[in-house]
């Protein structure tokens, strides 16, 4: 039998009796219900990247942004489908970090975990920045510095996240309900405006908003290519389904339904809403820093319409921040149990919440508060690009793990579930090639994108240095597992 990738000491490695459980999965409650998981899956695909980021991207890429969302959405579906298959193999709160440990070894788990932490800690900064920007929409808060509002938002969500997973699930359920309901209502209003040809901001909705303002690619193809990293970021919460699977009683029933529903949600909510926005207003009337939905409703002149939508998108940002603290807490605990994260991140409180990892992520978000103080105008775009590196790395890791997973299944070492990623291994390698291509294309953006790519060697050096710092603890933890 040929040697399999990922050899060496692994927590959760395959045993003759089936996949061993990750030590980091112990101690959790199973309080997340099917409705929680389903709505978290929906909410994960609807967040700050759509509600705030789409405004600036429409202003730069034009109506072709809908195509970018469709393309990235397809690859996001491939990623979550691959993750869902591994969840059915072995549900774990450590999710892809635990699978990296099983299929790629401890070094793979170490890189996957810390890159995910980079993703969510910087996403948290983007979220608190978005919350501050949304709050500034109301004149009552205009005089309050952006960094103060960001700090308040972080404190509130941190307190909520520390209570219990059941409270987290309920909050995410209702956050998702609000986001979905708001988008459905907005799209309903937009369709009525199109059907009645009601003027929006002095112009008539319809195809003329596209054809009379430069067509689908008003600024050419390159701006669409440049915004790809931001579009990938917009889907960055879809992998949360894998993390939540470790705290639900029936993952084998819940996860396949949640994963399969993501595809049509992407088409309906992302592609549909962006296309509708482009039909309602010329692309150059949308601006960076303001939700495109707020822009449309404000131009309708309906009293309070913009205020209501702004409140909804504020909720979306709070939801994203809440999810980030939740997921990194679980991921860091899985890593800490294997020695690759600080010991305190393995600690849980009486409510079975891994508070150590949550506090560490929050500490990085405090740095984001400082970023809001120093460069309030650029804070969102800066951290968005850095977060894109984290999520691209995470998605590549998931696809690589799945490739090894399938190879082991073909070798007869494990059994694949009936819920499968189609066209493996072609799907994995095409997805990885696309994601690597997004990083390469970031270089075409001379402002933020190129500087972000320049951070890749710095991040790589930090990961190498960190590994030499933790490898002793990792080996000791592996030896203790083997002894037990």
C-alpha positions as CSV (number, residue, x, y, z in Angstrom):
1,X,0.0,0.0,0.0
2,X,1.5,3.4,-1.0
3,X,2.4,5.9,1.8
4,X,-0.4,8.4,2.4
5,X,0.2,12.2,2.7
6,X,0.1,13.6,6.2
7,X,2.1,10.9,8.0
8,X,3.4,11.5,11.5
9,X,1.9,12.3,14.8
10,X,-1.7,13.3,14.5
11,X,-4.5,13.8,17.0
12,X,-7.6,12.3,15.5
13,X,-5.7,10.0,13.2
14,X,-7.5,7.0,11.7
15,X,-7.6,3.9,13.9
16,X,-8.7,0.3,13.1
17,X,-11.9,1.1,14.9
18,X,-12.6,4.3,12.9
19,X,-11.6,7.9,13.2
20,X,-10.3,8.9,16.7
21,X,-11.9,11.9,18.3
22,X,-10.0,15.1,18.6
23,X,-9.1,15.9,22.2
24,X,-10.3,19.4,21.6
25,X,-13.9,18.2,21.1
26,X,-14.4,17.1,24.7
27,X,-16.4,19.2,27.2
28,X,-18.8,20.9,24.8
29,X,-22.6,20.9,25.1
30,X,-24.8,19.8,22.2
31,X,-27.2,22.7,22.5
32,X,-27.3,23.8,18.9
33,X,-30.5,22.7,17.2
34,X,-31.3,22.1,13.5
35,X,-32.9,25.5,13.1
36,X,-29.8,27.2,14.6
37,X,-27.5,25.4,12.1
38,X,-29.7,26.1,9.1
39,X,-30.0,29.8,9.9
40,X,-26.3,30.1,10.8
41,X,-25.6,28.6,7.3
42,X,-27.8,31.3,5.7
43,X,-26.4,34.1,7.9
44,X,-22.9,33.0,7.1
45,X,-23.5,33.7,3.4
46,X,-25.0,37.1,4.2
47,X,-22.8,39.6,6.1
48,X,-20.7,42.7,6.1
49,X,-19.1,41.8,2.7
50,X,-22.5,42.2,1.0
51,X,-24.2,44.8,3.1
52,X,-21.2,47.3,3.3
53,X,-18.5,46.0,0.8
54,X,-20.9,45.8,-2.2
55,X,-21.2,49.6,-2.3
56,X,-17.6,50.3,-3.0
57,X,-17.2,47.3,-5.3
58,X,-20.2,48.4,-7.4
59,X,-18.6,51.9,-7.6
60,X,-15.4,50.4,-9.0
61,X,-16.5,47.3,-11.0
62,X,-20.0,48.2,-12.1
63,X,-22.8,45.7,-12.8
64,X,-20.1,43.0,-13.6
65,X,-19.9,42.6,-9.8
66,X,-22.8,40.2,-10.1
67,X,-20.6,37.9,-12.2
68,X,-17.8,38.1,-9.7
69,X,-20.2,37.1,-6.9
70,X,-21.5,34.2,-9.0
71,X,-18.0,32.8,-9.8
72,X,-16.8,33.1,-6.2
73,X,-20.0,31.7,-4.9
74,X,-19.6,28.6,-7.0
75,X,-16.1,27.9,-5.5
76,X,-17.4,28.8,-2.0
77,X,-20.0,26.0,-2.5
78,X,-17.3,23.5,-3.5
79,X,-15.4,24.4,-0.4
80,X,-18.3,24.0,2.0
81,X,-19.4,20.8,0.2
82,X,-16.0,19.3,0.7
83,X,-16.0,20.4,4.4
84,X,-19.5,18.9,4.8
85,X,-18.3,15.5,3.6
86,X,-15.5,15.5,6.1
87,X,-18.0,16.6,8.9
88,X,-20.0,13.5,8.2
89,X,-16.8,11.5,8.4
90,X,-16.1,12.9,11.8
91,X,-18.0,15.9,13.3
92,X,-15.6,18.2,15.2
93,X,-15.6,21.6,16.8
94,X,-12.0,21.9,15.6
95,X,-13.5,21.5,12.1
96,X,-10.9,21.9,9.3
97,X,-8.0,22.3,11.8
98,X,-8.9,18.9,13.2
99,X,-9.1,17.4,9.7
100,X,-5.8,19.0,8.8
101,X,-4.3,17.2,11.8
102,X,-5.8,13.9,10.7
103,X,-4.9,14.2,7.0
104,X,-1.9,16.6,6.8
105,X,-0.2,16.2,10.1
106,X,0.4,18.7,12.9
107,X,2.2,21.2,10.8
108,X,-0.8,21.4,8.5
109,X,-3.1,21.9,11.5
110,X,-0.8,24.6,12.9
111,X,-0.8,26.6,9.6
112,X,-4.5,26.1,9.1
113,X,-5.4,27.2,12.6
114,X,-3.3,30.3,12.7
115,X,-4.3,31.5,9.3
116,X,-7.9,31.1,10.3
117,X,-7.2,33.1,13.4
118,X,-5.6,35.8,11.2
119,X,-8.7,35.7,9.0
120,X,-11.2,36.1,11.8
121,X,-9.2,38.5,14.0
122,X,-8.9,40.9,11.0
123,X,-12.5,40.2,10.0
124,X,-13.4,41.2,13.5
125,X,-11.6,44.5,12.9
126,X,-13.6,44.9,9.7
127,X,-16.8,44.2,11.5
128,X,-16.3,46.7,14.3
129,X,-15.2,49.2,11.7
130,X,-18.4,48.6,9.8
131,X,-20.5,48.9,12.9
132,X,-18.9,52.3,13.6
133,X,-19.5,53.4,10.0
134,X,-23.1,52.3,10.2
135,X,-23.7,54.1,13.5
136,X,-22.2,57.3,12.0
137,X,-25.1,57.3,9.5
138,X,-27.2,58.7,12.2
139,X,-26.5,62.3,13.1
140,X,-26.9,61.7,16.8
141,X,-23.6,59.6,16.7
142,X,-21.6,61.8,14.3
143,X,-19.6,63.5,16.9
144,X,-18.5,60.3,18.6
145,X,-15.1,59.1,17.3
146,X,-15.2,56.0,15.1
147,X,-12.8,54.2,17.4
148,X,-15.0,54.7,20.5
149,X,-18.0,53.2,18.7
150,X,-15.8,50.3,17.5
151,X,-14.7,49.6,21.1
152,X,-18.2,49.7,22.4
153,X,-19.3,47.2,19.8
154,X,-16.5,44.8,20.6
155,X,-17.3,44.9,24.3
156,X,-21.0,44.2,23.8
157,X,-20.5,41.2,21.4
158,X,-17.7,39.8,23.6
159,X,-20.0,39.8,26.6
160,X,-22.8,38.1,24.7
161,X,-20.4,35.4,23.3
162,X,-19.1,34.4,26.7
163,X,-22.6,33.4,28.1
164,X,-23.3,30.0,26.4
165,X,-23.4,28.3,23.0
166,X,-27.2,28.2,23.4
167,X,-27.4,32.0,23.6
168,X,-25.0,32.2,20.7
169,X,-27.2,30.0,18.6
170,X,-30.4,31.9,19.5
171,X,-28.7,35.3,18.7
172,X,-27.4,34.0,15.4
173,X,-30.8,32.5,14.5
174,X,-32.5,35.9,15.0
175,X,-29.7,37.8,13.4
176,X,-30.1,35.6,10.3
177,X,-33.8,36.0,10.4
178,X,-33.5,39.8,10.4
179,X,-30.9,39.7,7.6
180,X,-32.9,37.4,5.3
181,X,-36.2,39.2,6.0
182,X,-34.6,42.5,5.2
183,X,-33.1,41.3,1.9
184,X,-36.4,39.7,0.9
185,X,-38.3,42.9,1.6
186,X,-35.7,45.0,-0.2
187,X,-35.7,42.7,-3.2
188,X,-39.5,42.8,-3.2
189,X,-39.4,46.6,-3.2
190,X,-36.9,46.6,-6.0
191,X,-38.9,44.3,-8.2
192,X,-42.0,46.6,-7.7
193,X,-39.9,49.6,-8.6
194,X,-38.7,47.9,-11.7
195,X,-42.2,46.7,-12.7
196,X,-43.8,50.2,-12.1
197,X,-40.8,52.1,-13.5
198,X,-40.9,54.3,-10.4
199,X,-38.1,56.8,-10.4
200,X,-35.2,56.3,-8.0
201,X,-33.0,59.3,-7.4
202,X,-34.4,61.0,-10.5
203,X,-33.7,58.1,-12.9
204,X,-35.9,55.3,-14.2
205,X,-35.0,51.8,-13.2
206,X,-34.4,49.2,-15.9
207,X,-31.7,47.8,-18.2
208,X,-31.0,51.4,-19.3
209,X,-29.2,51.9,-16.0
210,X,-26.7,49.4,-17.3
211,X,-26.6,50.0,-21.1
212,X,-26.6,53.8,-20.8
213,X,-23.7,53.9,-18.3
214,X,-21.0,51.8,-19.9
215,X,-22.6,48.4,-20.0
216,X,-21.8,45.4,-17.8
217,X,-18.0,46.3,-17.7
218,X,-18.1,50.1,-17.6
219,X,-14.5,50.3,-16.4
220,X,-13.2,47.3,-18.2
221,X,-12.3,43.8,-16.9
222,X,-9.5,44.7,-14.5
223,X,-11.6,46.4,-11.8
224,X,-13.7,43.2,-11.7
225,X,-10.6,41.1,-11.3
226,X,-9.2,43.4,-8.5
227,X,-12.4,43.2,-6.4
228,X,-12.3,39.4,-6.4
229,X,-10.4,39.2,-3.1
230,X,-13.2,41.3,-1.5
231,X,-15.8,39.1,-3.0
232,X,-14.1,36.0,-1.6
233,X,-14.1,37.8,1.8
234,X,-17.9,38.2,1.5
235,X,-18.3,34.4,1.6
236,X,-15.8,33.9,4.4
237,X,-18.4,32.7,7.0
238,X,-19.7,29.7,5.0
239,X,-17.2,27.3,6.6
240,X,-18.8,28.1,10.1
241,X,-21.1,25.2,9.4
242,X,-18.2,22.8,10.0
243,X,-17.4,24.4,13.4
244,X,-21.0,24.3,14.7
245,X,-21.3,20.7,13.7
246,X,-19.4,19.8,16.9
247,X,-22.0,21.3,19.1
248,X,-25.2,19.8,17.6
249,X,-26.7,16.5,18.5
250,X,-27.5,15.3,15.0
251,X,-24.8,16.6,12.6
252,X,-25.4,13.8,10.1
253,X,-29.0,15.0,9.5
254,X,-28.5,18.8,9.8
255,X,-25.2,19.5,7.9
256,X,-26.1,18.0,4.4
257,X,-29.3,20.0,4.3
258,X,-27.6,23.2,5.4
259,X,-24.7,22.8,2.9
260,X,-26.9,21.9,-0.1
261,X,-29.1,25.0,0.5
262,X,-26.1,27.3,0.3
263,X,-26.0,27.2,-3.5
264,X,-29.4,28.7,-4.2
265,X,-29.0,31.2,-1.4
266,X,-25.8,32.5,-3.1
267,X,-27.6,32.8,-6.4
268,X,-30.7,34.5,-4.9
269,X,-29.3,36.8,-2.3
270,X,-25.9,37.8,-3.6
271,X,-26.2,37.7,-7.4
272,X,-29.8,38.6,-7.4
273,X,-29.5,41.6,-5.0
274,X,-26.4,43.0,-6.8
275,X,-28.1,42.7,-10.2
276,X,-31.2,44.4,-8.7
277,X,-29.1,47.2,-7.3
278,X,-27.5,47.8,-10.8
279,X,-30.9,48.0,-12.4
280,X,-32.2,50.5,-9.8
281,X,-29.4,53.0,-9.9
282,X,-26.4,53.8,-12.1
283,X,-23.3,52.0,-10.8
284,X,-21.4,55.3,-10.2
285,X,-24.0,56.5,-7.7
286,X,-23.0,53.9,-5.2
287,X,-20.2,54.9,-2.8
288,X,-17.6,53.2,-0.6
289,X,-18.4,53.3,3.1
290,X,-22.2,53.3,2.6
291,X,-24.4,50.3,2.2
292,X,-25.8,50.2,-1.3
293,X,-29.2,49.2,0.1
294,X,-29.2,52.4,2.2
295,X,-28.2,54.4,-0.9
296,X,-31.2,53.1,-2.8
297,X,-33.7,53.5,0.0
298,X,-32.5,57.0,0.9
299,X,-32.9,58.1,-2.8
300,X,-36.5,56.9,-2.7
301,X,-37.3,59.7,-0.3
302,X,-39.3,57.3,2.0
303,X,-39.0,58.7,5.6
304,X,-37.0,56.4,7.8
305,X,-36.4,53.8,5.0
306,X,-32.7,54.3,5.1
307,X,-32.6,54.3,8.9
308,X,-34.4,50.9,8.9
309,X,-32.0,49.3,6.4
310,X,-29.0,50.8,8.2
311,X,-30.2,49.2,11.4
312,X,-30.4,45.9,9.6
313,X,-26.9,46.1,8.2
314,X,-25.7,47.1,11.7
315,X,-27.2,43.8,12.9
316,X,-25.4,41.9,10.1
317,X,-22.0,43.3,11.2
318,X,-22.8,42.4,14.9
319,X,-23.7,38.9,13.7
320,X,-20.4,38.5,11.8
321,X,-18.3,39.6,14.8
322,X,-20.3,37.2,17.0
323,X,-19.6,34.3,14.7
324,X,-15.9,35.2,14.5
325,X,-15.4,35.1,18.2
326,X,-17.4,31.9,18.4
327,X,-15.4,30.0,15.7
328,X,-11.9,31.1,16.7
329,X,-12.6,30.1,20.3
330,X,-13.3,26.6,19.2
331,X,-10.5,26.4,16.7
332,X,-7.9,27.7,19.2
333,X,-9.0,25.2,21.8
334,X,-8.5,22.4,19.3
335,X,-5.0,23.7,18.7
336,X,-4.2,24.3,22.3
337,X,-5.1,20.7,23.1
338,X,-2.4,19.6,20.6
339,X,0.2,22.1,21.8
340,X,0.2,24.5,18.9
341,X,-1.7,27.4,20.6
342,X,-1.2,29.0,24.0
343,X,-2.5,26.8,26.9
344,X,-4.9,29.4,28.2
345,X,-6.9,29.1,24.9
346,X,-8.0,25.6,25.9
347,X,-9.8,26.9,29.0
348,X,-13.6,26.7,29.3
349,X,-15.9,28.4,31.6
350,X,-18.8,26.8,33.5
351,X,-21.1,27.3,30.5
352,X,-18.8,25.2,28.4
353,X,-17.6,28.2,26.4
354,X,-13.8,28.2,25.4
355,X,-13.3,31.7,26.7
356,X,-9.5,31.7,26.4
357,X,-9.5,31.7,22.6
358,X,-12.4,34.2,22.5
359,X,-10.4,36.6,24.6
360,X,-7.3,36.3,22.4
361,X,-9.3,37.1,19.3
362,X,-10.9,40.1,21.1
363,X,-7.4,41.3,22.1
364,X,-6.4,41.5,18.4
365,X,-9.7,43.3,17.7
366,X,-8.6,46.0,20.2
367,X,-5.7,46.6,17.8
368,X,-8.4,47.3,15.2
369,X,-9.8,49.9,17.5
370,X,-6.4,51.6,17.3
371,X,-6.5,51.3,13.5
372,X,-9.8,53.1,13.5
373,X,-8.2,55.9,15.5
374,X,-5.1,56.2,13.2
375,X,-6.7,55.7,9.7
376,X,-10.5,55.7,10.1
377,X,-11.0,56.2,6.4
378,X,-8.9,53.1,5.3
379,X,-9.4,50.7,8.2
380,X,-12.1,48.6,6.5
381,X,-10.3,48.1,3.2
382,X,-6.9,47.4,4.9
383,X,-8.2,44.6,7.1
384,X,-10.5,43.3,4.5
385,X,-7.6,42.5,2.2
386,X,-5.6,40.8,5.0
387,X,-8.6,38.8,6.0
388,X,-8.9,37.7,2.4
389,X,-5.4,36.0,2.7
390,X,-6.6,34.2,5.8
391,X,-9.8,32.9,4.2
392,X,-8.1,31.9,0.9
393,X,-5.5,29.9,3.0
394,X,-8.4,28.3,4.9
395,X,-10.3,27.3,1.8
396,X,-7.1,25.9,0.2
397,X,-6.5,23.8,3.3
398,X,-10.0,22.4,3.3
399,X,-9.7,21.3,-0.4
400,X,-6.2,19.8,0.2
401,X,-7.6,17.9,3.2
402,X,-10.4,16.6,1.2
403,X,-8.1,15.5,-1.6
404,X,-6.1,13.4,1.0
405,X,-9.4,12.2,2.5
406,X,-10.5,10.9,-0.9
407,X,-7.1,9.2,-1.6
408,X,-7.4,7.4,1.7
409,X,-10.9,6.3,0.9
410,X,-9.7,4.9,-2.5
411,X,-7.0,3.1,-0.6
412,X,-9.6,1.4,1.6
413,X,-8.4,3.1,4.8
414,X,-11.7,5.1,5.4
415,X,-15.2,5.1,4.0
416,X,-16.6,8.1,2.2
417,X,-20.2,9.1,3.1
418,X,-22.9,9.2,0.4
419,X,-22.8,13.0,0.7
420,X,-19.9,13.9,-1.5
421,X,-18.1,16.7,-3.4
422,X,-18.6,16.0,-7.1
423,X,-15.9,15.4,-9.6
424,X,-13.1,14.9,-7.1
425,X,-10.1,15.4,-7.5
426,X,-10.6,17.9,-10.3
427,X,-12.9,20.1,-8.2
428,X,-10.3,20.4,-5.4
429,X,-7.4,21.4,-7.7
430,X,-9.5,23.8,-9.9
431,X,-10.7,25.5,-6.7
432,X,-7.2,25.8,-5.3
433,X,-5.9,27.2,-8.6
434,X,-8.7,29.8,-8.6
435,X,-7.9,30.9,-5.0
436,X,-4.2,31.1,-5.7
437,X,-5.0,33.1,-8.8
438,X,-7.0,35.6,-6.7
439,X,-3.9,36.2,-4.6
440,X,-1.8,36.7,-7.7
441,X,-4.3,39.2,-9.1
442,X,-4.3,41.2,-5.9
443,X,-0.9,42.4,-7.1
444,X,-2.8,44.4,-9.8
445,X,-4.2,46.6,-7.2
446,X,-1.3,49.0,-6.6
447,X,-2.9,50.6,-3.5
448,X,-4.1,48.1,-0.9
449,X,-3.9,44.8,-2.8
450,X,-0.2,44.9,-3.6
451,X,0.7,45.8,-0.1
452,X,-1.3,42.9,1.1
453,X,0.5,40.4,-1.1
454,X,3.8,41.9,0.2
455,X,2.7,40.6,3.6
456,X,2.7,37.0,2.5
457,X,6.5,36.5,3.1
458,X,6.1,38.2,6.5
459,X,3.2,36.0,7.5
460,X,5.2,32.9,6.3
461,X,8.2,33.9,8.3
462,X,6.0,34.4,11.4
463,X,4.5,31.0,10.9
464,X,7.9,29.3,10.6
465,X,9.2,31.1,13.7
466,X,6.1,30.2,15.6
467,X,6.4,26.5,14.7
468,X,9.9,26.3,16.1
469,X,8.5,27.9,19.2
470,X,5.6,25.4,19.7
471,X,7.0,22.1,18.2
472,X,8.3,21.0,21.5
473,X,4.8,21.3,23.1
474,X,3.3,19.6,20.0
475,X,5.6,16.6,20.4
476,X,4.9,16.4,24.1
477,X,1.2,16.5,23.6
478,X,1.5,13.7,20.9
479,X,3.6,11.6,23.2
480,X,1.0,11.9,26.0
481,X,-1.8,10.9,23.6
482,X,0.2,7.9,22.5
483,X,0.7,6.9,26.1
484,X,-2.9,7.2,26.9
